[in-house]
């Protein structure tokens, strides 16, 4: 009985710690919207973020952001109004993905 209580306590404590050990992944659409804001309002910070995306190992972030940009661009194409910024961001994310994969 004492062993099972100890085991239960260890699992109860270890499980939340395991979940906290990895950094939570950002929602790619939320991150993309933040990048759009930087692109429109503070281009130098956007460039720094793009370089971080390119230099990240594994290119998973670049792939997620490229997919999110493609989704956003396809949605914007079906809506009336100006979608120039979204198309530019889509091209920037495509370029970032290619540069990341080329490293």
Secondary structure, DSSP 4 states (H G I P E B T S, - for coil): -HHHHHHHHHHHHHHHHHHHHSPPPPPHHHHHHHHHHHHHH-HHHHHHHHHHHHHSTTSHHHHHHHHHHHHHHHHHHTSSS--HHHHHHHHHHHHHHHHHHH-
